[in-house]
């Protein structure tokens, strides 16, 4: 037998006076107020209220819940309970327990099945100086929250092995002093409050008004009754019975509705006491004459006589005191009244059943409507998606056709240069912002059949957030608490940043398919940077100082620094200045730069094991962020970060360049190293690796020969090829954990941004 | 099918310590399929008994034979052919086989080589799980074909208890909460409403609580 079946059995013993086997209970049937437990935090969550409903239907008069720490979830549970109307059919006591120690809180979180101790509770206990005081406060806070939730009838305070804390908890929760029905004559008019149940305040004005009317009724009835009693204590006119039973039925109905049933002896005596007190109060409150009062007293006296005959009194179900002022109308009862009452009860039951059936039907209908609606919505969505797909298809086709047309034209001319130019056109024309079709349904909603714990990874680390750029125009990168774009697993406060690359001198090796977009500013890094920001909406600029390479042009450090400084002065967005990769020269250039940009901020790159000391020290002095660059290897990257930190550079100002390879040029290796770094940072508390990753990928992609080979039938349009290579490389880097991308082609950037926005908005 | 596993060798050796000749009798039914008591296992057991006895400084003659099934009269009759060749039979059948031989052969001592564990199936290679409790009053039509009697630790009939977390049972993390699975499965067939129906108290007499069970088929009796 399970709990629900046992409730049904006990209810049958109480209400039908039969044992489970069907045999009648001949002596006193058990008079029980049936309770059951409910766990709002167990799985499947959506079934929990339904299961509570089964317990109520089986006979539960009150419910004790599992210990509540996650109030938000409990609130959600109570909403489902209210939607099913269960809060009106039983008293729900919210379970609370003060954590006595941090250890206890942790134990409950880890080892007690079906308990949810929130991180907030753990944190509060951890931070508290006085753990026990904080435990009591947590409990009181939860009581204060849950008692405001509609449908919560009271609390069940379980101070496990700490009962002495209960008075303090109740004091802080504002629940003391407990209402005492014995010493307040005035309050006896109010709803009587059983000890275990905290009843919400009632509208006293309305109550008094009602009480007044009822008092009049009582007085009238009592006068008649007193007279009758004087004449013949035993005779009761049948007509009279009907009226008294009438009131009784009303009382019974409200009692039944609130889930109350027969009272036990003790409560019955308490009810009688309260009747007497009520009479005294009425006399005082309504200025009754002595005659009237005597009549009332006789009435009460008659009642007291009945009380001494438990056989009769027991058999008849007395209205519960909790069911309010009507209590005071407790009528004279005899056998015939009992029969009538039984009939009335049966009728009530029928009515209740009918009502339940109606409710169920209504609920079913509502569900059907909701289902239909959901189906319609889904259909509409599907259609939309289809449309989008078709559009995308059409677009691709159009592009394809355009490319073909262009190719045909080019072939006619049979001139390679001209061919390149014309072919380049269709792709480069579109640099406006792109948008991906978005799936806006949360993962949790799409995978309701799978519990989140089966696919969610819990991360213990968080990536540091690094500030880039000048005050007022700062961009923050990093800060994520889960693997890239896994928004359902952790916070991603900042989107990845894409910096557009600007070369300090006219780059010779950029293919025309790329350089054509900057041909007007090719010789002027300042104008180039401005164009990137204004025309292409660049969020950041990366000035590359390739010209300073001693093995190449070997431009002087001062000249290069000046160019970079000019760019920094010209644009508002964050600027990264990337040296040529020669440790000595970069030291010279970058140190020179910091001395000419005043209080403007710049991100200095790259710092290698050969020059991290000198540039690192400069960066620290001027509080510039830096990029630590190491050959593609987890341990080398980590080692450089440790060295930087030992030097005194805060890792909050460090970006990591793990060295990357472009698509077709070692991207798999890059990917796995970056992902490995990120996993170590997020799940293995490898603090030295918890820094954002920067990928200088433009230079890697556009030096690949695939970006330079002219268009041909086999490998397609040259520009599109380059764009796709850059965008795909960036996409891979982003998914592997990269937070800053240095890129070149406006269209590739636009595509990459579309991906970022599509995944994160 | 019936799943069983071999008893610890020490236990088996203790059973046969006074014997000079034993017959290890395999069963080609369920226990062969669950690799607990087929011919192969019987051969291995024979060797182990010989080795074990030798180690204890005793000698024993062990022969091996097998029956199609040990739970049918006709097949059990076959053991007569080895009469006189053994002091005892060590049966590698399930408990039914041991009982059947004991029922039918007054003069034959028979020992169980296996612990009969449950009715189940092989979930994965080398792993068997309980699927049915043989309770005699099947409710699978109400529970999406998944048995709460056999597969819920509390044999609950009215949905998951408060210890169901993440599809796992509170008794152990490696135990599936079958009520979560029932809930999901009924949901996938759009029959969640079944979970709202109160399952009445059951009559467990069919589950053995009313004494040993028996099925009589009038149409088949002679």
Interface residues (C-beta under 8 A of the other chain):
Chain A: X1 X2 X3 X4 X5 X8 X9 X20 X37 X38 X39 X41 X42 X43 X44 X47 X50 X51 X53 X54 X57 X58 X66 X113 X114 X449 X451 X453 X454
Chain B: X154 X155 X156 X157 X158 X159 X160 X161 X162 X163 X164 X165 X166 X167 X170 X177 X180 X183 X184 X187 X188 X195 X196 X198 X199 X200 X201 X202
